[in-house]
Structure formats: structure tokens, C-alpha cells
Amino acid sequence: MKAVDIEKIHEAGLISDDQLAAIIAHFKLNRETNRFLIILGVIGAILVSAGIILLVST
């Protein structure tokens, strides 16, 4: 679950401000995406593209 999901629950009125803060702090949720996974995905996409180009060019 992401911090955005908890905020949606809060906006729906199901949890209070204190509960929102406590849940985010307890699970150490952050609003940023995991940069490592993004970088890994980009590198993977580049390698797949390079492989397809090499396959087509031969």
C-alpha cells in the first residue's frame, strides 16, 4: 500500500488525521517512487531495444 492509498482513505473520512500520520510513520511510506526500480526498468528497456535492433539488422 502506498501513501497515496492511505490519503484516499483519509479523504473518504474513514480515518482521522492522527491515524493517517501514524500509519504513514509506522509503515515508513513515502510519496516518492522507488528510483532504483525506475532506473532498472529504463536500463532493461534499453537493452531489449538494443537486442531487437541487433536481431533485425542481421
PLY file of the C-alpha trace (Angstrom):
ply
format ascii 1.0
element vertex 58
property float x
property float y
property float z
element edge 57
property int vertex1
property int vertex2
end_header
0.00 0.00 0.00
1.26 3.45 -0.84
0.89 6.75 0.99
-1.49 7.89 -1.74
-3.83 5.00 -0.93
-3.86 5.94 2.76
-4.59 9.55 1.83
-7.58 8.43 -0.26
-8.92 6.51 2.74
-8.45 9.65 4.83
-10.27 11.79 2.25
-13.17 9.33 2.37
-13.44 10.06 6.09
-12.60 6.54 7.24
-9.55 7.54 9.31
-8.57 10.67 11.24
-5.57 12.95 10.71
-3.74 11.30 13.61
-4.39 7.83 12.21
-3.17 8.94 8.79
0.12 10.21 10.23
0.53 7.12 12.43
0.02 4.69 9.55
2.42 6.54 7.26
5.05 6.72 10.03
4.61 3.09 11.11
4.98 1.60 7.64
7.54 4.22 6.59
5.54 5.06 3.50
6.83 7.76 1.25
5.24 9.58 -1.61
8.19 9.13 -3.94
8.53 6.18 -6.26
11.45 3.84 -5.90
14.13 5.36 -8.13
16.12 2.14 -8.27
13.22 0.31 -9.91
12.71 3.12 -12.41
16.40 3.11 -13.36
16.39 -0.68 -13.61
13.32 -0.56 -15.86
14.88 2.04 -18.15
18.10 0.03 -18.46
16.07 -3.09 -19.20
14.07 -1.29 -21.88
17.27 0.00 -23.49
18.81 -3.49 -23.51
15.69 -5.07 -25.01
15.54 -2.35 -27.67
19.22 -2.85 -28.49
18.66 -6.60 -28.76
15.75 -6.15 -31.15
17.77 -3.72 -33.28
20.67 -6.19 -33.44
18.31 -9.02 -34.33
16.65 -7.05 -37.13
19.92 -5.69 -38.53
21.48 -9.12 -39.09
0 1
1 2
2 3
3 4
4 5
5 6
6 7
7 8
8 9
9 10
10 11
11 12
12 13
13 14
14 15
15 16
16 17
17 18
18 19
19 20
20 21
21 22
22 23
23 24
24 25
25 26
26 27
27 28
28 29
29 30
30 31
31 32
32 33
33 34
34 35
35 36
36 37
37 38
38 39
39 40
40 41
41 42
42 43
43 44
44 45
45 46
46 47
47 48
48 49
49 50
50 51
51 52
52 53
53 54
54 55
55 56
56 57
